[in-house]
Amino acid sequence: MESTYTIFLATVKENKDSPKLYPLISELCFELSRKKIQRLKDEHNIYNRLGELFELYAKALQEEGLKNTRALNSVIDGLLKASSHEQEAFLYKTIYEKEQLEKSIFHQKQHIRSTLTQMFDTLEHHIESMQDETKVYALSALSDAKLKGIEMLGILHETTSEALLTTLEKGSDIVDTIYEITKNLSFQAISERELSKKRMMDISHTVISAAIEIADEDLGHAKDILEGTINGVREGIAKAIDKFKNDLKFAPTEEIEGLLETDLTQLRKELLKVDEQFMKLLEALAAQNEGISSSLIHEILKEMNSSTAKMMRAANEAKEAISERIEQLKAEAFVLEKTFKEKAEKRLESFKKDVNEFEKIATSKVESLKQFEFENEKAKQVAQEAKKLGFHAWKAAKNMVDGAVKSAKEAMKKEEK
């Protein structure tokens, strides 16, 4: 400690008249103190050492006639910086690693999107050479597969728009058909990956925003478009939550590896307010809009205040299923801990290995990916793909509506007899 005192005193004496004296005191205290505590592991010892150093620096300042508030503030700043130096270094390192990981995840998603697109193109090319009847069924199956991966393909907004426009062009059963379209698109997109409040709201925002754009242009059908869409999306959310609940409830423990990626405790909290979040989303969309959709959404919201029962029921049942599963997992922890831990570790190791590989792939493909998003020719291809999928979504929804109407008519005939 004597050498520290000597160095501090000599440096202060030498720079006593410098205009940068106080910043220098702060930096000097930091450097000297950091070296004195860097090998100490116990926090109690670290704090004691820093207290001793404070007294030492204060004594040196007094000797030089500098024992004033500003000088002592500089000492305290230096000591505080020294006390948290290692933690801050670790924090910055973690933040950097997080940013790199997020970047890698983004590039990985882009690569997956590119791979899926190329695979669908390849399959479509081969389907074109098939016989007529097989070709029709194969194209329908391919469209089904694309709709299931609609969010990953990145064309949910465009496909929703095309499906709604096709419904308006056909001009029949508009509300019911739009309801079926948006219910199916929302359900498929939400079910595509892990269930979370953020994903449910993001997907709802995408689908409803597409409907708002069309409603503001087609004033005559605006209410039908928005009612069908909002009720359809709400039903899609309830259906996705129901699916998650059943998967969670009935899947054998050894088959629920996907739960390693889901924070069940957090999801349980989120589900309690999913209906409230959905209405807040609608309020935000209405507030952002200056067209006819704004007032219509507010009207729908008033009606919805007493009609969110299905979503709330699904959320509550899922919450209960999560609670039961958490308790079951706790009870079986002694059996599952090793297996889950090994699987989680293997996933983590595998992901770490993939990060570098995807970084290389992403770097080599980044320009082509940018072109995919922005070039006119590529944009046309996206529009064409969305148009085909939109028509397929309309056709599937219209078949369901027609089937329901037919069943209702047959039931009425039986009653008349």
Secondary structure as the mmCIF struct_conf table of DSSP 4:
data_model
#
loop_
_struct_conf.conf_type_id
_struct_conf.id
_struct_conf.beg_label_comp_id
_struct_conf.beg_label_asym_id
_struct_conf.beg_label_seq_id
_struct_conf.end_label_comp_id
_struct_conf.end_label_asym_id
_struct_conf.end_label_seq_id
HELX_RH_AL_P HELX_RH_AL_P1 GLU A 2 GLU A 14
TURN_TY1_P TURN_TY1_P1 ASN A 15 ASP A 17
TURN_TY1_P TURN_TY1_P2 PRO A 19 LYS A 20
HELX_RH_AL_P HELX_RH_AL_P2 LEU A 21 ILE A 37
TURN_TY1_P TURN_TY1_P3 GLN A 38 ARG A 39
HELX_RH_AL_P HELX_RH_AL_P3 GLU A 43 GLU A 63
TURN_TY1_P TURN_TY1_P4 GLU A 64 GLY A 65
BEND BEND1 ASN A 68 ASN A 68
HELX_RH_AL_P HELX_RH_AL_P4 THR A 69 SER A 83
TURN_TY1_P TURN_TY1_P5 SER A 84 SER A 84
HELX_RH_AL_P HELX_RH_AL_P5 HIS A 85 ILE A 127
TURN_TY1_P TURN_TY1_P6 GLU A 128 SER A 129
BEND BEND2 MET A 130 MET A 130
HELX_RH_AL_P HELX_RH_AL_P6 ASP A 132 LYS A 148
TURN_TY1_P TURN_TY1_P7 GLY A 149 GLY A 149
HELX_RH_AL_P HELX_RH_AL_P7 ILE A 150 LEU A 153
TURN_TY1_P TURN_TY1_P8 GLY A 154 GLY A 154
HELX_RH_AL_P HELX_RH_AL_P8 LEU A 156 LYS A 170
BEND BEND3 SER A 172 ASP A 173
HELX_RH_AL_P HELX_RH_AL_P9 ILE A 174 SER A 191
TURN_TY1_P TURN_TY1_P9 GLU A 192 GLU A 192
BEND BEND4 ARG A 193 ARG A 193
HELX_RH_AL_P HELX_RH_AL_P10 LYS A 197 GLU A 217
HELX_RH_3T_P HELX_RH_3T_P1 LEU A 219 HIS A 221
HELX_RH_AL_P HELX_RH_AL_P11 ALA A 222 PHE A 250
BEND BEND5 ALA A 251 ALA A 251
HELX_RH_3T_P HELX_RH_3T_P2 THR A 253 GLU A 255
HELX_RH_3T_P HELX_RH_3T_P3 GLU A 257 GLU A 261
BEND BEND6 THR A 262 THR A 262
HELX_RH_AL_P HELX_RH_AL_P12 LEU A 264 LEU A 271
TURN_TY1_P TURN_TY1_P10 LEU A 272 LYS A 273
HELX_RH_AL_P HELX_RH_AL_P13 VAL A 274 GLN A 288
BEND BEND7 GLY A 291 GLY A 291
HELX_RH_AL_P HELX_RH_AL_P14 ILE A 292 MET A 304
TURN_TY1_P TURN_TY1_P11 ASN A 305 SER A 306
HELX_RH_AL_P HELX_RH_AL_P15 ALA A 309 ALA A 331
TURN_TY1_P TURN_TY1_P12 GLU A 332 GLU A 332
HELX_RH_AL_P HELX_RH_AL_P16 ALA A 333 PHE A 374
HELX_RH_AL_P HELX_RH_AL_P17 ASN A 376 GLU A 416
#
